[in-house]
Amino acid sequence: MLINSLVDAFENQILTDHLLFKNCNKLTSTDCKKLIESYKLGKERLMQIYRQEVLHIESINTKGQRAKGIVVTKVKDIQETN
């Protein structure tokens, strides 16, 4: 399962050693830190959405929903490198 692989990857001390990131030849330690920080921000955003749209304990705030903070790599970009 993908979720198990992601949890395993983020628990690993070095992301680049994990199978999910083996083809990411431009992934540096700074990029790993950004990726982990993005994960934390995304988790917080999901909690905000849950509180706003499911529990209705906060008013809905749509500002910043499209913010990524990381460079997006598409599957076709990876396939082109192979």
Jmol script that loads the backbone (N, CA, C; Angstrom):
load data "model"
ATOM      1  N   MET A   1       0.829  -1.181   0.000  1.00  0.00           N
ATOM      2  CA  MET A   1       0.000   0.000   0.000  1.00  0.00           C
ATOM      3  C   MET A   1       0.877   1.249   0.000  1.00  0.00           C
ATOM      4  N   LEU A   2       0.408   2.243  -0.692  1.00  0.00           N
ATOM      5  CA  LEU A   2       1.164   3.484  -0.802  1.00  0.00           C
ATOM      6  C   LEU A   2       1.325   4.170   0.541  1.00  0.00           C
ATOM      7  N   ILE A   3       0.262   4.209   1.332  1.00  0.00           N
ATOM      8  CA  ILE A   3       0.343   4.910   2.620  1.00  0.00           C
ATOM      9  C   ILE A   3       1.384   4.275   3.524  1.00  0.00           C
ATOM     10  N   ASN A   4       1.472   2.957   3.512  1.00  0.00           N
ATOM     11  CA  ASN A   4       2.478   2.279   4.329  1.00  0.00           C
ATOM     12  C   ASN A   4       3.883   2.604   3.841  1.00  0.00           C
ATOM     13  N   SER A   5       4.055   2.689   2.528  1.00  0.00           N
ATOM     14  CA  SER A   5       5.359   3.042   1.968  1.00  0.00           C
ATOM     15  C   SER A   5       5.750   4.467   2.337  1.00  0.00           C
ATOM     16  N   LEU A   6       4.772   5.374   2.299  1.00  0.00           N
ATOM     17  CA  LEU A   6       5.056   6.766   2.662  1.00  0.00           C
ATOM     18  C   LEU A   6       5.419   6.901   4.135  1.00  0.00           C
ATOM     19  N   VAL A   7       4.673   6.232   4.994  1.00  0.00           N
ATOM     20  CA  VAL A   7       4.986   6.268   6.429  1.00  0.00           C
ATOM     21  C   VAL A   7       6.382   5.707   6.657  1.00  0.00           C
ATOM     22  N   ASP A   8       6.688   4.597   6.012  1.00  0.00           N
ATOM     23  CA  ASP A   8       8.009   3.995   6.133  1.00  0.00           C
ATOM     24  C   ASP A   8       9.100   4.947   5.638  1.00  0.00           C
ATOM     25  N   ALA A   9       8.845   5.621   4.529  1.00  0.00           N
ATOM     26  CA  ALA A   9       9.830   6.547   3.966  1.00  0.00           C
ATOM     27  C   ALA A   9      10.088   7.717   4.906  1.00  0.00           C
ATOM     28  N   PHE A  10       9.033   8.290   5.484  1.00  0.00           N
ATOM     29  CA  PHE A  10       9.207   9.442   6.352  1.00  0.00           C
ATOM     30  C   PHE A  10       9.755   9.069   7.725  1.00  0.00           C
ATOM     31  N   GLU A  11       9.633   7.811   8.115  1.00  0.00           N
ATOM     32  CA  GLU A  11      10.244   7.361   9.363  1.00  0.00           C
ATOM     33  C   GLU A  11      11.721   7.038   9.170  1.00  0.00           C
ATOM     34  N   ASN A  12      12.106   6.807   7.929  1.00  0.00           N
ATOM     35  CA  ASN A  12      13.505   6.533   7.601  1.00  0.00           C
ATOM     36  C   ASN A  12      14.332   7.793   7.833  1.00  0.00           C
ATOM     37  N   GLN A  13      15.522   7.640   8.330  1.00  0.00           N
ATOM     38  CA  GLN A  13      16.375   8.798   8.603  1.00  0.00           C
ATOM     39  C   GLN A  13      16.802   9.510   7.329  1.00  0.00           C
ATOM     40  N   ILE A  14      17.008   8.761   6.257  1.00  0.00           N
ATOM     41  CA  ILE A  14      17.469   9.343   4.995  1.00  0.00           C
ATOM     42  C   ILE A  14      16.455   8.979   3.910  1.00  0.00           C
ATOM     43  N   LEU A  15      15.704   9.974   3.456  1.00  0.00           N
ATOM     44  CA  LEU A  15      14.649   9.716   2.467  1.00  0.00           C
ATOM     45  C   LEU A  15      15.198   9.124   1.180  1.00  0.00           C
ATOM     46  N   THR A  16      16.371   9.559   0.769  1.00  0.00           N
ATOM     47  CA  THR A  16      16.923   9.110  -0.506  1.00  0.00           C
ATOM     48  C   THR A  16      17.288   7.623  -0.500  1.00  0.00           C
ATOM     49  N   ASP A  17      17.354   7.009   0.666  1.00  0.00           N
ATOM     50  CA  ASP A  17      17.628   5.574   0.739  1.00  0.00           C
ATOM     51  C   ASP A  17      16.382   4.730   0.484  1.00  0.00           C
ATOM     52  N   HIS A  18      15.221   5.347   0.531  1.00  0.00           N
ATOM     53  CA  HIS A  18      13.974   4.599   0.393  1.00  0.00           C
ATOM     54  C   HIS A  18      13.655   4.353  -1.080  1.00  0.00           C
ATOM     55  N   LEU A  19      13.007   3.235  -1.360  1.00  0.00           N
ATOM     56  CA  LEU A  19      12.646   2.826  -2.715  1.00  0.00           C
ATOM     57  C   LEU A  19      11.791   3.871  -3.438  1.00  0.00           C
ATOM     58  N   LEU A  20      10.905   4.559  -2.712  1.00  0.00           N
ATOM     59  CA  LEU A  20      10.045   5.573  -3.333  1.00  0.00           C
ATOM     60  C   LEU A  20      10.827   6.722  -3.948  1.00  0.00           C
ATOM     61  N   PHE A  21      11.987   7.009  -3.396  1.00  0.00           N
ATOM     62  CA  PHE A  21      12.767   8.156  -3.839  1.00  0.00           C
ATOM     63  C   PHE A  21      14.034   7.778  -4.594  1.00  0.00           C
ATOM     64  N   LYS A  22      14.150   6.527  -5.027  1.00  0.00           N
ATOM     65  CA  LYS A  22      15.387   6.073  -5.670  1.00  0.00           C
ATOM     66  C   LYS A  22      15.655   6.757  -7.010  1.00  0.00           C
ATOM     67  N   ASN A  23      14.598   7.157  -7.735  1.00  0.00           N
ATOM     68  CA  ASN A  23      14.782   7.815  -9.031  1.00  0.00           C
ATOM     69  C   ASN A  23      14.857   9.335  -8.925  1.00  0.00           C
ATOM     70  N   CYS A  24      14.850   9.847  -7.713  1.00  0.00           N
ATOM     71  CA  CYS A  24      14.925  11.303  -7.500  1.00  0.00           C
ATOM     72  C   CYS A  24      16.387  11.698  -7.339  1.00  0.00           C
ATOM     73  N   ASN A  25      17.094  11.767  -8.466  1.00  0.00           N
ATOM     74  CA  ASN A  25      18.533  12.022  -8.408  1.00  0.00           C
ATOM     75  C   ASN A  25      18.879  13.456  -8.020  1.00  0.00           C
ATOM     76  N   LYS A  26      17.900  14.361  -8.019  1.00  0.00           N
ATOM     77  CA  LYS A  26      18.157  15.746  -7.633  1.00  0.00           C
ATOM     78  C   LYS A  26      17.669  16.059  -6.225  1.00  0.00           C
ATOM     79  N   LEU A  27      17.293  15.048  -5.469  1.00  0.00           N
ATOM     80  CA  LEU A  27      16.784  15.235  -4.117  1.00  0.00           C
ATOM     81  C   LEU A  27      17.953  15.408  -3.149  1.00  0.00           C
ATOM     82  N   THR A  28      18.089  16.604  -2.606  1.00  0.00           N
ATOM     83  CA  THR A  28      19.175  16.911  -1.666  1.00  0.00           C
ATOM     84  C   THR A  28      18.637  16.887  -0.239  1.00  0.00           C
ATOM     85  N   SER A  29      19.513  17.049   0.729  1.00  0.00           N
ATOM     86  CA  SER A  29      19.082  17.069   2.124  1.00  0.00           C
ATOM     87  C   SER A  29      18.171  18.270   2.392  1.00  0.00           C
ATOM     88  N   THR A  30      18.442  19.389   1.722  1.00  0.00           N
ATOM     89  CA  THR A  30      17.568  20.559   1.856  1.00  0.00           C
ATOM     90  C   THR A  30      16.184  20.245   1.303  1.00  0.00           C
ATOM     91  N   ASP A  31      16.142  19.555   0.163  1.00  0.00           N
ATOM     92  CA  ASP A  31      14.860  19.153  -0.420  1.00  0.00           C
ATOM     93  C   ASP A  31      14.108  18.199   0.499  1.00  0.00           C
ATOM     94  N   CYS A  32      14.836  17.303   1.150  1.00  0.00           N
ATOM     95  CA  CYS A  32      14.206  16.373   2.089  1.00  0.00           C
ATOM     96  C   CYS A  32      13.568  17.137   3.241  1.00  0.00           C
ATOM     97  N   LYS A  33      14.273  18.142   3.748  1.00  0.00           N
ATOM     98  CA  LYS A  33      13.719  18.962   4.830  1.00  0.00           C
ATOM     99  C   LYS A  33      12.464  19.684   4.368  1.00  0.00           C
ATOM    100  N   LYS A  34      12.492  20.207   3.136  1.00  0.00           N
ATOM    101  CA  LYS A  34      11.319  20.892   2.589  1.00  0.00           C
ATOM    102  C   LYS A  34      10.149  19.925   2.430  1.00  0.00           C
ATOM    103  N   LEU A  35      10.439  18.715   2.001  1.00  0.00           N
ATOM    104  CA  LEU A  35       9.404  17.708   1.807  1.00  0.00           C
ATOM    105  C   LEU A  35       8.763  17.330   3.139  1.00  0.00           C
ATOM    106  N   ILE A  36       9.585  17.163   4.152  1.00  0.00           N
ATOM    107  CA  ILE A  36       9.066  16.825   5.485  1.00  0.00           C
ATOM    108  C   ILE A  36       8.249  17.983   6.039  1.00  0.00           C
ATOM    109  N   GLU A  37       8.721  19.217   5.842  1.00  0.00           N
ATOM    110  CA  GLU A  37       7.984  20.387   6.297  1.00  0.00           C
ATOM    111  C   GLU A  37       6.660  20.503   5.545  1.00  0.00           C
ATOM    112  N   SER A  38       6.680  20.207   4.253  1.00  0.00           N
ATOM    113  CA  SER A  38       5.456  20.234   3.458  1.00  0.00           C
ATOM    114  C   SER A  38       4.453  19.204   3.972  1.00  0.00           C
ATOM    115  N   TYR A  39       4.958  18.051   4.373  1.00  0.00           N
ATOM    116  CA  TYR A  39       4.104  17.012   4.955  1.00  0.00           C
ATOM    117  C   TYR A  39       3.425  17.538   6.220  1.00  0.00           C
ATOM    118  N   LYS A  40       4.195  18.192   7.077  1.00  0.00           N
ATOM    119  CA  LYS A  40       3.644  18.725   8.325  1.00  0.00           C
ATOM    120  C   LYS A  40       2.596  19.803   8.042  1.00  0.00           C
ATOM    121  N   LEU A  41       2.891  20.686   7.080  1.00  0.00           N
ATOM    122  CA  LEU A  41       1.934  21.734   6.723  1.00  0.00           C
ATOM    123  C   LEU A  41       0.661  21.140   6.125  1.00  0.00           C
ATOM    124  N   GLY A  42       0.825  20.120   5.287  1.00  0.00           N
ATOM    125  CA  GLY A  42      -0.326  19.455   4.691  1.00  0.00           C
ATOM    126  C   GLY A  42      -1.189  18.762   5.731  1.00  0.00           C
ATOM    127  N   LYS A  43      -0.547  18.155   6.693  1.00  0.00           N
ATOM    128  CA  LYS A  43      -1.274  17.490   7.773  1.00  0.00           C
ATOM    129  C   LYS A  43      -2.081  18.519   8.566  1.00  0.00           C
ATOM    130  N   GLU A  44      -1.473  19.659   8.861  1.00  0.00           N
ATOM    131  CA  GLU A  44      -2.183  20.719   9.576  1.00  0.00           C
ATOM    132  C   GLU A  44      -3.345  21.249   8.742  1.00  0.00           C
ATOM    133  N   ARG A  45      -3.137  21.406   7.430  1.00  0.00           N
ATOM    134  CA  ARG A  45      -4.199  21.887   6.551  1.00  0.00           C
ATOM    135  C   ARG A  45      -5.370  20.910   6.533  1.00  0.00           C
ATOM    136  N   LEU A  46      -5.083  19.613   6.489  1.00  0.00           N
ATOM    137  CA  LEU A  46      -6.151  18.615   6.525  1.00  0.00           C
ATOM    138  C   LEU A  46      -6.934  18.681   7.838  1.00  0.00           C
ATOM    139  N   MET A  47      -6.235  18.939   8.931  1.00  0.00           N
ATOM    140  CA  MET A  47      -6.912  19.073  10.218  1.00  0.00           C
ATOM    141  C   MET A  47      -7.803  20.311  10.231  1.00  0.00           C
ATOM    142  N   GLN A  48      -7.337  21.404   9.615  1.00  0.00           N
ATOM    143  CA  GLN A  48      -8.156  22.612   9.515  1.00  0.00           C
ATOM    144  C   GLN A  48      -9.423  22.342   8.707  1.00  0.00           C
ATOM    145  N   ILE A  49      -9.269  21.661   7.570  1.00  0.00           N
ATOM    146  CA  ILE A  49     -10.422  21.333   6.727  1.00  0.00           C
ATOM    147  C   ILE A  49     -11.400  20.448   7.497  1.00  0.00           C
ATOM    148  N   TYR A  50     -10.885  19.497   8.240  1.00  0.00           N
ATOM    149  CA  TYR A  50     -11.723  18.615   9.041  1.00  0.00           C
ATOM    150  C   TYR A  50     -12.517  19.409  10.079  1.00  0.00           C
ATOM    151  N   ARG A  51     -11.835  20.318  10.769  1.00  0.00           N
ATOM    152  CA  ARG A  51     -12.517  21.139  11.778  1.00  0.00           C
ATOM    153  C   ARG A  51     -13.549  22.067  11.140  1.00  0.00           C
ATOM    154  N   GLN A  52     -13.235  22.566   9.924  1.00  0.00           N
ATOM    155  CA  GLN A  52     -14.114  23.530   9.269  1.00  0.00           C
ATOM    156  C   GLN A  52     -15.297  22.868   8.565  1.00  0.00           C
ATOM    157  N   GLU A  53     -15.051  21.828   7.802  1.00  0.00           N
ATOM    158  CA  GLU A  53     -16.080  21.274   6.932  1.00  0.00           C
ATOM    159  C   GLU A  53     -16.776  20.032   7.479  1.00  0.00           C
ATOM    160  N   VAL A  54     -16.153  19.343   8.413  1.00  0.00           N
ATOM    161  CA  VAL A  54     -16.778  18.138   8.965  1.00  0.00           C
ATOM    162  C   VAL A  54     -17.379  18.429  10.334  1.00  0.00           C
ATOM    163  N   LEU A  55     -16.561  18.999  11.221  1.00  0.00           N
ATOM    164  CA  LEU A  55     -17.046  19.271  12.581  1.00  0.00           C
ATOM    165  C   LEU A  55     -17.820  20.590  12.686  1.00  0.00           C
ATOM    166  N   HIS A  56     -17.573  21.501  11.731  1.00  0.00           N
ATOM    167  CA  HIS A  56     -18.218  22.823  11.716  1.00  0.00           C
ATOM    168  C   HIS A  56     -17.941  23.608  12.994  1.00  0.00           C
ATOM    169  N   ILE A  57     -16.730  23.474  13.551  1.00  0.00           N
ATOM    170  CA  ILE A  57     -16.386  24.234  14.756  1.00  0.00           C
ATOM    171  C   ILE A  57     -15.576  25.485  14.417  1.00  0.00           C
ATOM    172  N   GLU A  58     -15.173  25.635  13.166  1.00  0.00           N
ATOM    173  CA  GLU A  58     -14.482  26.826  12.681  1.00  0.00           C
ATOM    174  C   GLU A  58     -15.161  27.269  11.396  1.00  0.00           C
ATOM    175  N   SER A  59     -15.053  28.569  11.089  1.00  0.00           N
ATOM    176  CA  SER A  59     -15.602  29.035   9.822  1.00  0.00           C
ATOM    177  C   SER A  59     -14.684  28.596   8.680  1.00  0.00           C
ATOM    178  N   ILE A  60     -15.263  28.352   7.512  1.00  0.00           N
ATOM    179  CA  ILE A  60     -14.505  27.852   6.367  1.00  0.00           C
ATOM    180  C   ILE A  60     -13.607  28.943   5.814  1.00  0.00           C
ATOM    181  N   ASN A  61     -12.324  28.631   5.666  1.00  0.00           N
ATOM    182  CA  ASN A  61     -11.326  29.549   5.149  1.00  0.00           C
ATOM    183  C   ASN A  61     -10.651  28.874   3.958  1.00  0.00           C
ATOM    184  N   THR A  62     -10.867  29.402   2.756  1.00  0.00           N
ATOM    185  CA  THR A  62     -10.306  28.782   1.548  1.00  0.00           C
ATOM    186  C   THR A  62      -8.967  29.381   1.152  1.00  0.00           C
ATOM    187  N   LYS A  63      -8.479  30.375   1.868  1.00  0.00           N
ATOM    188  CA  LYS A  63      -7.217  31.032   1.520  1.00  0.00           C
ATOM    189  C   LYS A  63      -6.051  30.055   1.663  1.00  0.00           C
ATOM    190  N   GLY A  64      -5.216  29.989   0.644  1.00  0.00           N
ATOM    191  CA  GLY A  64      -4.011  29.158   0.694  1.00  0.00           C
ATOM    192  C   GLY A  64      -4.219  27.696   0.374  1.00  0.00           C
ATOM    193  N   GLN A  65      -5.363  27.319  -0.170  1.00  0.00           N
ATOM    194  CA  GLN A  65      -5.611  25.906  -0.445  1.00  0.00           C
ATOM    195  C   GLN A  65      -4.731  25.359  -1.557  1.00  0.00           C
ATOM    196  N   ARG A  66      -4.263  26.206  -2.461  1.00  0.00           N
ATOM    197  CA  ARG A  66      -3.450  25.734  -3.578  1.00  0.00           C
ATOM    198  C   ARG A  66      -1.945  25.901  -3.347  1.00  0.00           C
ATOM    199  N   ALA A  67      -1.556  26.402  -2.206  1.00  0.00           N
ATOM    200  CA  ALA A  67      -0.134  26.605  -1.925  1.00  0.00           C
ATOM    201  C   ALA A  67       0.553  25.259  -1.760  1.00  0.00           C
ATOM    202  N   LYS A  68       1.690  25.076  -2.416  1.00  0.00           N
ATOM    203  CA  LYS A  68       2.415  23.800  -2.364  1.00  0.00           C
ATOM    204  C   LYS A  68       3.709  23.911  -1.567  1.00  0.00           C
ATOM    205  N   GLY A  69       4.540  24.893  -1.892  1.00  0.00           N
ATOM    206  CA  GLY A  69       5.801  25.048  -1.184  1.00  0.00           C
ATOM    207  C   GLY A  69       6.903  24.115  -1.665  1.00  0.00           C
ATOM    208  N   ILE A  70       6.604  23.246  -2.635  1.00  0.00           N
ATOM    209  CA  ILE A  70       7.609  22.335  -3.188  1.00  0.00           C
ATOM    210  C   ILE A  70       7.469  22.295  -4.702  1.00  0.00           C
ATOM    211  N   VAL A  71       8.490  21.800  -5.380  1.00  0.00           N
ATOM    212  CA  VAL A  71       8.435  21.635  -6.827  1.00  0.00           C
ATOM    213  C   VAL A  71       7.706  20.331  -7.133  1.00  0.00           C
ATOM    214  N   VAL A  72       6.743  20.380  -8.028  1.00  0.00           N
ATOM    215  CA  VAL A  72       5.947  19.210  -8.374  1.00  0.00           C
ATOM    216  C   VAL A  72       6.651  18.427  -9.472  1.00  0.00           C
ATOM    217  N   THR A  73       6.789  17.116  -9.281  1.00  0.00           N
ATOM    218  CA  THR A  73       7.344  16.227 -10.296  1.00  0.00           C
ATOM    219  C   THR A  73       6.218  15.362 -10.819  1.00  0.00           C
ATOM    220  N   LYS A  74       6.060  15.339 -12.115  1.00  0.00           N
ATOM    221  CA  LYS A  74       4.989  14.564 -12.729  1.00  0.00           C
ATOM    222  C   LYS A  74       5.504  13.198 -13.159  1.00  0.00           C
ATOM    223  N   VAL A  75       4.599  12.240 -13.260  1.00  0.00           N
ATOM    224  CA  VAL A  75       4.962  10.876 -13.644  1.00  0.00           C
ATOM    225  C   VAL A  75       5.622  10.869 -15.011  1.00  0.00           C
ATOM    226  N   LYS A  76       5.115  11.656 -15.960  1.00  0.00           N
ATOM    227  CA  LYS A  76       5.703  11.661 -17.298  1.00  0.00           C
ATOM    228  C   LYS A  76       7.144  12.179 -17.277  1.00  0.00           C
ATOM    229  N   ASP A  77       7.474  13.096 -16.345  1.00  0.00           N
ATOM    230  CA  ASP A  77       8.850  13.568 -16.209  1.00  0.00           C
ATOM    231  C   ASP A  77       9.771  12.432 -15.760  1.00  0.00           C
ATOM    232  N   ILE A  78       9.286  11.607 -14.836  1.00  0.00           N
ATOM    233  CA  ILE A  78      10.084  10.467 -14.365  1.00  0.00           C
ATOM    234  C   ILE A  78      10.244   9.443 -15.471  1.00  0.00           C
ATOM    235  N   GLN A  79       9.166   9.195 -16.228  1.00  0.00           N
ATOM    236  CA  GLN A  79       9.224   8.216 -17.316  1.00  0.00           C
ATOM    237  C   GLN A  79      10.185   8.677 -18.410  1.00  0.00           C
ATOM    238  N   GLU A  80      10.256   9.980 -18.657  1.00  0.00           N
ATOM    239  CA  GLU A  80      11.166  10.504 -19.674  1.00  0.00           C
ATOM    240  C   GLU A  80      12.630  10.307 -19.278  1.00  0.00           C
ATOM    241  N   THR A  81      12.935  10.352 -17.975  1.00  0.00           N
ATOM    242  CA  THR A  81      14.314  10.147 -17.540  1.00  0.00           C
ATOM    243  C   THR A  81      14.733   8.693 -17.641  1.00  0.00           C
ATOM    244  N   ASN A  82      13.744   7.786 -17.583  1.00  0.00           N
ATOM    245  CA  ASN A  82      14.063   6.351 -17.710  1.00  0.00           C
ATOM    246  C   ASN A  82      14.170   6.027 -19.149  1.00  0.00           C
TER     247      ASN A  82
END
end "model"
wireframe off; spacefill off
backbone 0.3
color backbone group
